[in-house]
C-alpha cells in the first residue's frame, strides 16, 4: 500500500437532470492505511448506470444524494490487494458499491458479492451477473410473472437491463416485443437478443398503433424502463390481467414538479391490470439465486450480452450523458487502468 496514489472522480456541484462532465473533477491522493477489519480493492472496471442520475440529483429518491465533494457513487469490480479482514483474502475478486475510483477501502458492508465464476469475465459482475441482470430477473419473474404464450413488452429493450429481460421472457416461453431508439438498437433486439419484434420509437409515426400491431392479443407483461410517452402507448394496448413493472423513468427529464401525463387509472381498472414499482435493493437476500440462474443461462448461450468499454479513468465524467443519449452499444463500463 505504500506510495499508492488513488485517482477519484468527485461530484463538484448538485446537478439538475443528467450531469455532464462539468459537474465532476478528477483528483489524486495517497491511499490511507488499512484499519483492522478493512481491505483494499484495486478496481479494474467501473459501472455506468441510469440510476446514477438519481443518486446525484437533490430530489426524493430511495437513497440520499451523493454529497457534493465526495467520490461518485458507483458499482465496480476489482481485486483485493491487501487485507486486515479475516473474511476477505488477498487475491479475491469482489464487486460492490466502491465508487468511481482506482482504489477502494472496504469493511465488507458495500460488497455485493464475491466474483468466483472463474470461467466468466469479471465484467459480467457489473452487467448480466450484477445489478442489471438481477434487476431483470426479479423485476420480470416476480412482478410481471410471465407465463408461456404471453406477450411481454420491454422498453429500452437493447439496454443492459432490457436485453436481459427480453431473453429471460423468451426462456419462459413468451412472445417478446422490444421498444428501442434507432435502427441499430432495433437490429440488436432482433439479431442479438432474440426479440420476436422490435419497434423504433424514434421513427414511429404512431407508436400506439405499432405496439397494437405487434401485440395482436394485447400486452400481458410490460417491463417499463422509461415511463413517459412510450409507456402511454403501451398502456393503451394492455391485455386483461396485465402486469407492469416500473423499473426506470428515463423519459422524465425533471422530477420536480412531478410530471403530469395521461391518467392510466381507467386502463388499469378495465383490464384488471397490476402496476408495481420495483427496486432491486429490496431483493438483496436473494441475489445469489438470480446470479446462479443467470450464470447458467450465459454458459448455455440462452442469454447473450454486449459490453461497451471506455478505456481510461478520464472517460468517467462524460459517461453518464453518453449513456442517456443512447450512444453506447451494450453495458457501459470504464476500464480503470
Secondary structure, DSSP 8 states (H G I E B T S, - for coil): -TT-EEEEEEE-S--SSS--GGGEEEEEEE-----TT-EEEEEEEEE--THHHHHHSSSS-SS----TTSB----EEEEEEEE--TT--TT-EEEE---SBSEEEE-STTEEEE---TTS-GGGGGTTTSHHHHHHHHIIIIII---TT-EEEEESTTSTTHHHHHHHHHHTT-EEEEEESSHHHHHHHHHTS--SEEEEGGG-S-HHHHHHHH-TT-EEEEEESS-HHHHHHHHTTEEEEEEEEE---TT-S--SS-------HHHHHHTT-EEEE--GGGGGGGHHHHHHHHHHHHHHTSS---EEEEESGGGGGGHHHHHHTT--SSEEEEE--
